[in-house]
């Protein structure tokens, strides 16, 4: 039985979907970078740093969301969700910090200055 090229190459690439809702945010750029990034393999499910740089160049000071993220993918100014980041909810120490200080220690909020 012949195997498809996906059998051999499936784990040699990642697909990145970039989406937007509504009209382009202010400062949006077009045609930045390439649609192919060559990068050294990093940790388990860790994305290349170049992908974050490319997205931030496309939409400077944007609102960034990464889904299915892991703790090794956390970046300032990005919202990262995934069951390996926080499990089924915020860690109890983060919940307590939010109630007491309205902020999580070490978290960076808002747009860059």
Beta strands, then each sheet from edge to edge (+ up, - down):
strand 1: 64-67
strand 2: 78-81
sheet 1: 1+ 2+
end
